[in-house]
Amino acid sequence: MNHEVDLNYVRSMFSLAGKVAIVTGGSGALGKAVAQSLAAYCADVVVTGRTPETLEPDRKSTRLNSS
């Protein structure tokens, strides 16, 4: 019995294309993981944090990884 999951099928079922997600606390580990997960499912993600300095490194790396 094959229990392999087709991730492309799952992504198409749960696509967030055309949706905007707002993630608060984006400079923390959990906020980063949530933002990355939402982006993986094609959401446009807005990330907020208390200070711009804590968000800047992730903003740069996200732009480098975005398609």
Secondary structure, DSSP 8 states (H G I E B T S, - for coil): ------HHHHHHHT--TT-EEEESSTTSHHHHHHHHHHHHTT-EEEE--S-HHHHHHHHHHHHHH--
